Amino acid sequence: MSVAGKDRPVLYLCAPINALVEGIYEQKIPFTEIKKHGDFGLGTFDQLDGEMVMLDGKIYQITSDGHVAQMDDSALTPFACVTFYRPAAHDEINTPLNYAEFNKWIQNLLPSPNIFYAIRIDGVFSYVRVRSVPKQESYKPLVEVAKEQPVFTFENIKGTLVGFYTPTFMGSVSVPGLHLHFLSSDLQHGGHLLECQTNEIKAGIQFISSLELGLPMNLDYLTWGFQRNVGDDLDKAEK
Ligand SMILES: [Zn+2]
C-alpha cells in the first residue's frame, strides 16, 4: 500500500521515465513491490522485454512478437506506473470517433491539465494500432529502439485501454500527456497505443493529486549523468 493509503489516490512510479529513455533497462524491481502501490497501470519489463499492462491486479506482458502472457509477481521491471484504480467519473460515447476526436473526448473529461489522471477505457474499437518494444541490452537509447519497434494493427476489436495522463511539465518523471496501453478482451493482443478509432466506448477517470516516485538504488542509475534533454527522444519514442 502506498504511503497515503488506498483512500487518497497516489500515482506510483518505481523509477523516473528519464532512466528508461536513457537506456537503463534493468532495475530488477519485482512486481511484488509494484503491487504494494497499485492494481492498475502500465510499464515494461527488465531488458525492455515488451509492454506491460496491469489490470484488476493481474500483470500482462505483450512481447515484441505480439504474444500476450500473464506474468506472476516475481517478474522484474525497470519502469512501472501504477495506482489503486478507483474511478471518480465515468462517461460513455456510442458515436464512432477518429483518433483526433478520441483525444479531444478524453481531454474534455479532464478538468485540469495540471494533475494526474488514471484512465480506463473499455469498449469496441474499429481500429487500434499498437507497438511492443523488443527485448534489449541496456544503454541503447529508447528512441533508437523505437525506430525498429514491431507495430500491430487490429480492426473491430474489443478491449481495454489502461493508462494515465501526466502534466506536460512532469516529462522527466512520466510520459507527458496521455499514455495508454491496450489489451484485447480475449487477452490475445495488445501493446503501447499509437492510434485508435472507437466504436462504442466507456471511460473511467480517477483524479490523482499525489505522486510517489521511487529512485533506483543501483549503480547504473546512481552514476548516470542526466545532462541530456530527453524530451524530444521521449516524444519520438512514445507517440
Ligand atoms: Zn507505453
Residues whose N, C-alpha, C, O or C-beta is under 5 A from the ligand:
A	BS01	ZN	H192
